[in-house]
């Protein structure tokens, strides 16, 4: 039934955008049923917002059972509130799919999100943690847990151990303290490895600051600050890596972790948000409290210096991705959700 929905969200972002594009690629969602709501800042997004509201208010959408709105934080909340009001005016059925967590830190944003959810007919939560948060806010709307799918799952895993003489670590995310990129560089510099190691950093944000810190590191020759690349290009490179590290202070359900799991790459991350619903500490990765650089250093040494442990954690990560986050499983959950509108 996904072909009878309209998907509204930031199509060209790396996170939510990859989910929506996955619906097109894997689930047969028509391209015309995707309405982009964001483009490079609030002001540049206004034409997108006006176009969506005009379509809702003045154009008839044939054979559509519901509108599926993808919500993050900050400016996304204002845009989605306006879109929700337009849908309510036209008496259209819609659900809210919550991807972001940042709004939990700001009471004003929480209040706006609550208004959106009160207008909606259902809400999709990516994690149990988000569902529990909404329930504590006394929101009575129907809450459905559907995690994101893992597009990179290999049918038969051959562990990615191409670097017998060089262990390659990858970080991907925004370059700022919230993602823990500075903690990672510090921990990497302090670590003692028994094999050659390379750390590659992909992302946007405080890129000049990250480059300066990396350049002044004692291990500057082992750190590559690559910056931003297209998501599709990043996925092509991902299989070259032996370990993904995401030491974030706040997350919901990071796609970077899921993508690595599908390739059998072990993970080091934190207990932030829904990460523990993806990674079982000691089984398919290592988790630690965000900000603890010493434990991060120990985790890096433990995985890098133990080839058998890397293989074991990576293999378990792949199994979890296949059993819980395969596109087929997530598609069934989505279709079951759409049935409430049919």
C-alpha positions as CSV (number, residue, x, y, z in Angstrom):
1,X,0.0,0.0,0.0
2,X,3.0,2.3,0.1
3,X,2.2,3.3,-3.5
4,X,-1.0,4.9,-2.2
5,X,0.8,7.2,0.2
6,X,2.4,10.6,-0.1
7,X,5.8,10.9,1.6
8,X,6.7,14.3,2.8
9,X,10.2,15.1,4.2
10,X,13.8,16.3,3.5
11,X,14.5,14.1,0.5
12,X,18.1,15.4,0.0
13,X,19.3,15.1,3.6
14,X,21.6,12.2,4.4
15,X,19.5,10.7,7.2
16,X,15.8,11.0,6.5
17,X,16.5,11.4,2.8
18,X,18.2,8.0,2.6
19,X,15.1,6.4,4.2
20,X,12.7,8.0,1.7
21,X,14.9,7.1,-1.2
22,X,15.0,3.6,0.1
23,X,11.2,3.5,-0.1
24,X,11.5,4.4,-3.8
25,X,14.3,2.0,-4.6
26,X,13.2,-1.0,-2.5
27,X,9.4,-0.7,-2.1
28,X,8.2,0.7,-5.4
29,X,7.1,4.1,-4.1
30,X,6.4,6.3,-7.1
31,X,8.7,9.3,-7.4
32,X,5.7,11.6,-7.8
33,X,4.5,10.5,-4.4
34,X,7.6,12.1,-2.7
35,X,7.3,15.8,-1.8
36,X,10.5,17.4,-0.7
37,X,10.1,19.8,2.3
38,X,13.6,21.1,2.8
39,X,16.4,22.7,0.8
40,X,19.5,24.3,2.4
41,X,18.1,26.3,5.3
42,X,14.8,27.7,6.4
43,X,14.5,30.5,3.9
44,X,15.4,28.3,0.9
45,X,12.9,25.8,2.1
46,X,9.9,28.2,2.0
47,X,9.2,27.5,-1.7
48,X,9.1,23.8,-0.9
49,X,6.7,24.5,2.0
50,X,4.4,26.7,-0.1
51,X,4.3,24.1,-2.9
52,X,3.3,21.3,-0.5
53,X,0.6,23.4,1.1
54,X,-0.8,24.5,-2.3
55,X,-1.0,20.8,-3.4
56,X,-2.8,19.8,-0.2
57,X,-5.3,22.7,-0.3
58,X,-6.0,23.1,-4.0
59,X,-5.1,19.9,-5.8
60,X,-6.8,16.6,-5.6
61,X,-4.6,13.5,-5.0
62,X,-6.1,10.4,-6.5
63,X,-6.0,7.0,-4.7
64,X,-4.1,8.3,-1.7
65,X,-4.9,6.7,1.6
66,X,-2.7,8.8,3.8
67,X,0.2,11.3,4.0
68,X,3.4,10.1,5.7
69,X,5.2,13.0,7.2
70,X,8.9,12.6,8.2
71,X,9.8,14.8,11.2
72,X,13.1,15.8,12.7
73,X,13.8,18.9,14.9
74,X,14.2,22.7,14.8
75,X,12.9,24.2,11.6
76,X,11.4,20.9,10.5
77,X,8.9,21.2,13.3
78,X,7.5,24.5,12.1
79,X,7.2,23.3,8.5
80,X,5.5,20.1,9.6
81,X,3.1,21.9,11.9
82,X,2.0,24.1,8.9
83,X,1.6,21.1,6.7
84,X,-0.3,19.2,9.3
85,X,-2.7,22.1,9.7
86,X,-3.3,22.2,5.9
87,X,-4.0,18.4,6.0
88,X,-6.4,18.9,8.9
89,X,-8.3,21.6,7.0
90,X,-8.8,19.3,4.1
91,X,-9.7,16.4,6.5
92,X,-6.8,14.2,5.2
93,X,-5.4,11.2,7.1
94,X,-1.8,11.5,8.0
95,X,0.9,10.0,10.3
96,X,4.0,11.5,11.7
97,X,7.3,9.6,11.5
98,X,9.7,10.9,14.1
99,X,13.4,10.7,13.1
100,X,15.0,13.4,15.3
101,X,15.7,13.6,19.0
102,X,17.0,17.1,19.4
103,X,13.6,18.5,20.2
104,X,13.6,16.6,23.5
105,X,16.1,19.1,24.8
106,X,13.9,22.2,24.2
107,X,10.5,22.6,25.9
108,X,9.3,25.0,23.3
109,X,10.0,22.4,20.6
110,X,8.4,19.6,22.6
111,X,5.2,21.7,22.9
112,X,5.1,22.2,19.1
113,X,5.7,18.5,18.4
114,X,2.8,17.7,20.8
115,X,0.5,19.9,18.8
116,X,1.5,18.1,15.5
117,X,1.0,14.7,17.1
118,X,-2.4,15.7,18.4
119,X,-3.5,16.6,14.9
120,X,-2.1,13.3,13.4
121,X,-3.8,9.9,13.2
122,X,-0.8,7.9,14.2
123,X,2.9,8.3,15.0
124,X,5.8,6.1,14.0
125,X,8.6,5.9,16.5
126,X,12.0,4.5,15.3
127,X,12.9,3.3,18.8
128,X,11.3,2.1,22.0
129,X,13.1,5.0,23.8
130,X,11.2,7.6,21.7
131,X,7.9,5.8,22.3
132,X,8.5,5.9,26.1
133,X,9.4,9.6,25.9
134,X,6.1,10.4,24.1
135,X,4.1,8.4,26.6
136,X,5.7,10.3,29.5
137,X,4.5,13.5,27.7
138,X,0.9,12.0,28.0
139,X,0.4,11.9,24.2
140,X,-2.6,9.7,23.5
141,X,-2.1,9.2,19.8
142,X,-1.5,5.7,18.4
143,X,2.3,4.9,18.6
144,X,3.9,2.3,16.3
145,X,7.5,1.3,16.5
146,X,9.2,0.8,13.1
147,X,13.0,1.0,13.0
148,X,14.7,2.0,9.8
149,X,15.7,-0.7,7.4
150,X,19.3,-1.7,6.6
151,X,19.9,-1.4,2.9
152,X,23.5,-2.7,2.9
153,X,22.8,-6.2,4.2
154,X,24.8,-8.9,2.4
155,X,22.9,-12.1,1.7
156,X,25.9,-14.3,2.6
157,X,28.5,-12.6,4.8
158,X,32.1,-12.7,3.9
159,X,33.7,-10.7,6.7
160,X,35.4,-7.6,5.4
161,X,39.0,-8.3,6.5
162,X,40.8,-6.9,3.5
163,X,43.3,-5.0,5.5
164,X,45.6,-7.6,7.1
165,X,48.3,-5.0,7.6
166,X,46.2,-1.8,7.9
167,X,43.1,-1.5,10.1
168,X,40.8,1.2,8.8
169,X,38.4,3.1,11.2
170,X,35.6,5.3,9.9
171,X,33.6,8.1,11.5
172,X,30.7,9.6,9.6
173,X,28.5,12.4,10.9
174,X,28.3,16.1,11.6
175,X,31.6,17.6,12.8
176,X,30.7,19.0,16.2
177,X,30.9,18.0,19.8
178,X,27.4,16.5,19.8
179,X,28.7,13.7,17.5
180,X,31.8,13.1,19.6
181,X,34.3,13.7,16.8
182,X,36.7,15.5,19.0
183,X,36.6,12.8,21.7
184,X,37.4,10.3,18.9
185,X,40.5,12.2,17.7
186,X,41.7,12.5,21.3
187,X,41.1,8.8,22.1
188,X,42.7,7.7,18.8
189,X,45.8,9.8,19.6
190,X,46.1,8.2,23.0
191,X,45.6,4.7,21.8
192,X,48.3,2.1,21.5
193,X,47.9,-0.3,18.6
194,X,49.9,-3.3,17.6
195,X,49.1,-2.9,13.9
196,X,49.0,0.1,11.5
197,X,45.8,2.0,11.8
198,X,44.1,4.7,9.7
199,X,41.2,6.9,10.9
200,X,39.0,8.5,8.2
201,X,36.5,11.2,9.1
202,X,33.5,12.0,6.8
203,X,31.1,14.8,7.5
204,X,30.3,18.5,7.4
205,X,30.1,21.2,10.0
206,X,33.2,22.5,11.9
207,X,35.5,21.0,9.3
208,X,38.3,23.6,9.6
209,X,38.4,23.1,13.4
210,X,38.5,19.3,12.9
211,X,41.3,19.6,10.4
212,X,43.3,21.8,12.7
213,X,43.0,19.4,15.6
214,X,43.9,16.5,13.4
215,X,46.9,18.3,12.0
216,X,48.2,19.1,15.5
217,X,47.7,15.5,16.6
218,X,50.7,13.3,17.3
219,X,49.1,10.8,14.8
220,X,48.3,13.3,12.1
221,X,49.7,11.1,9.4
222,X,47.1,8.4,10.4
223,X,44.1,10.8,10.3
224,X,42.3,11.8,7.1
225,X,39.7,14.5,7.4
226,X,37.8,13.8,4.2
227,X,34.8,16.0,4.8
228,X,31.4,15.7,3.1
229,X,30.7,13.3,0.2
230,X,27.5,12.1,-1.3
231,X,25.8,9.3,0.6
232,X,25.8,6.9,-2.3
233,X,29.6,7.5,-2.7
234,X,30.1,6.9,1.0
235,X,28.3,3.5,0.9
236,X,30.6,2.4,-2.0
237,X,33.6,3.1,0.3
238,X,32.1,1.6,3.5
239,X,33.1,-2.0,2.7
240,X,36.8,-0.9,2.9
241,X,36.6,-0.3,6.6
242,X,37.1,-2.6,9.6
243,X,35.5,-0.6,12.4
244,X,32.9,2.2,12.7
245,X,33.1,4.6,15.6
246,X,30.2,7.0,16.5
247,X,30.8,8.4,20.0
248,X,27.6,10.6,20.0
249,X,26.1,12.4,22.9
250,X,22.6,12.3,21.4
251,X,21.1,10.0,18.8
252,X,17.8,8.4,17.8
253,X,18.6,5.6,15.4
254,X,21.8,6.4,13.5
255,X,21.8,5.1,10.0
256,X,25.6,5.0,9.9
257,X,25.6,2.3,12.5
258,X,22.9,0.3,10.7
259,X,24.7,0.6,7.3
260,X,27.9,-0.8,8.9
261,X,26.1,-3.6,10.6
262,X,24.7,-4.8,7.3
263,X,28.3,-5.2,6.0
264,X,29.5,-7.0,9.1
265,X,31.5,-4.1,10.5
266,X,31.8,-4.0,14.3
267,X,30.7,-0.8,16.1
268,X,31.9,1.4,18.9
269,X,29.3,3.8,20.0
270,X,27.5,5.2,23.1
271,X,24.4,4.5,25.1
272,X,22.7,7.5,23.6
273,X,19.1,7.3,22.5
274,X,18.1,4.1,20.6
275,X,21.7,2.9,20.0
276,X,21.4,0.2,22.7
277,X,18.4,-1.1,20.7
278,X,20.8,-1.7,17.8
279,X,24.0,-2.7,19.6
280,X,24.2,-5.1,22.4
281,X,27.3,-4.2,24.4
282,X,30.0,-6.9,24.0
283,X,28.0,-8.9,21.5
284,X,27.9,-6.9,18.2
285,X,29.9,-3.9,19.3
286,X,31.1,-1.9,22.3
287,X,29.1,0.8,24.0
288,X,30.3,3.4,26.5
289,X,29.1,6.6,28.3
290,X,29.4,9.6,25.9
291,X,32.3,11.8,26.9
292,X,34.5,9.1,28.5
293,X,37.6,9.4,26.4
294,X,39.5,6.8,28.4
295,X,36.9,4.1,27.9
296,X,36.7,5.0,24.2
297,X,40.5,4.6,24.0
298,X,40.3,1.2,25.6
299,X,37.6,0.1,23.3
300,X,39.6,1.2,20.2
301,X,42.6,-0.8,21.5
302,X,40.5,-3.8,22.3
303,X,38.9,-4.2,18.9
304,X,41.8,-3.0,16.7
305,X,44.4,-5.3,18.5
306,X,42.2,-8.4,18.5
307,X,41.5,-9.7,15.0
308,X,39.2,-12.6,16.2
309,X,37.2,-10.2,18.3
310,X,36.6,-7.9,15.3
311,X,35.4,-10.9,13.3
312,X,33.1,-12.1,16.0
313,X,31.5,-8.6,16.7
314,X,31.2,-7.9,13.0
315,X,29.5,-11.3,12.3
316,X,27.1,-10.8,15.2
317,X,26.3,-7.2,13.9
318,X,25.4,-8.7,10.5
319,X,23.1,-11.3,12.0
320,X,21.3,-8.7,14.1
321,X,20.8,-6.5,11.0
322,X,19.5,-9.4,9.0
323,X,17.1,-10.6,11.7
324,X,15.7,-7.2,12.9
325,X,16.3,-4.6,10.3
326,X,16.1,-6.2,6.8
327,X,14.1,-4.2,4.2
328,X,11.6,-7.1,4.0
329,X,10.8,-7.0,7.7
330,X,10.4,-3.2,7.8
331,X,8.2,-3.3,4.7
332,X,5.8,-5.6,6.4
333,X,5.6,-3.3,9.4
334,X,4.9,-0.3,7.1
335,X,2.2,-2.1,5.2
336,X,0.5,-3.2,8.4
337,X,0.5,0.4,9.5
338,X,-1.0,1.7,6.3
339,X,-3.9,-0.8,6.7
340,X,-5.3,1.4,9.5
341,X,-6.0,4.1,6.8
342,X,-7.4,1.8,4.2
